[in-house]
Amino acid sequence: MNNQISDIDQQILILLEKGKKIQEIEIGGLSTKTIYGRIRNLRLEFGVKTNKELLTAYEKITETSKSA
């Protein structure tokens, strides 16, 4: 797994963490379809099936990178 996450993907994950719905996320003019695609790709990269599992995996990575 690649621990490098793009800035846009990080913004999406942060907004999901804050409880935003995917349809409510607005980043740099990206369409909802594009945001869904980016989330799907992140789930594949992290090897998880749900957004909740994705957020848990993301939290573990951010904790690891902060302690390093």
Sequence and secondary structure as in RCSB ss.txt:
>XXXX:A:sequence
MNNQISDIDQQILILLEKGKKIQEIEIGGLSTKTIYGRIRNLRLEFGVKTNKELLTAYEKITETSKSA
>XXXX:A:secstr
      HHHHHHHHHHHTT  GGG   TT  HHHHHHHHHHHHHHHT SSHHHHHHHHHHHHHHHHH 
